[in-house]
Amino acid sequence: MGTNGSTMLEPLRQGLPPVDPTAVSGSASCALPARFEAVRGARSFTRSTLSQWGLDDRFDDVSLVVSELVTNALRHALPDDARSSAGEPEAAVRLHLMRWSTRLVCAVRDPSEDRPGGSFAPERTDENCDLESGRGLFLVDAYSDNWGWHPLAGRLTGKVVWALFMLAD
């Protein structure tokens, strides 16, 4: 993947008909607190959203990917003190689910500008087995139809890591 946002988003468009942004048939978003318990909340949010959209049969794969993306954001993208502060931590991670007629995108926004997975590379499977981290992205790669990331623009700092699931017409 490249370093500019449009290059990183290109896999969302390759080989697919263009998506009209006004044709989104559903979108949902939830803020997640900086606690590892938020992963369970993300799965619950995903279950209820997919159920509302009539996509219950996609829950297992989508939930696994959502769990990995949210866990990675909480583990690698937040400063240590964000998870250990007393009281109710502020929401630093956000889960977005967007549905079109033929595709579903799960996106997790976090405050870090670091490339997800460090030296993880889906095309170098043998080398990935020795990495201390990044193996969760191997699952994301295996269970989604495509995934990528892009830095946020404007006043926002951080990045979005997304996973694409193709849906039957």
Secondary structure, DSSP 8 states (H G I E B T S, - for coil): --SSHHHHHHHHHTTS----GGG--EEEEEEEESSTTHHHHHHHHHHHHHHHTT-GGGHHHHHHHHHHHHHHHHHHSS-HHHHH-SS---EEEEEEEEE-SSEEEEEEEES--S-TTTT--TT-HHHHTT-SS-HHHHHHHHHSSEEEEEE--TT--SEEEEEEEE---
